[in-house]
Amino acid sequence: MTAFKEFFQKVFSGIESQEQLDEDYLAQSVDTADLERRIHDLEYRGTAHDSFPLHAALTGHEGRRFLW
């Protein structure tokens, strides 16, 4: 069983985990605004609306999308 485990460790050792890729992506941010945008991108990747939900862009309209 250990030979099987060692084989897979050798095969997959070069493949970075998604978590490590995400950390590297965040580390490339140049300022706080860029970091926040990158965090938002990671939190909502794969959703139907990449900009959903609104983060209190307008007072009283949290989470609502406008038609214009």
Beta strands, then each sheet from edge to edge (+ up, - down):
end
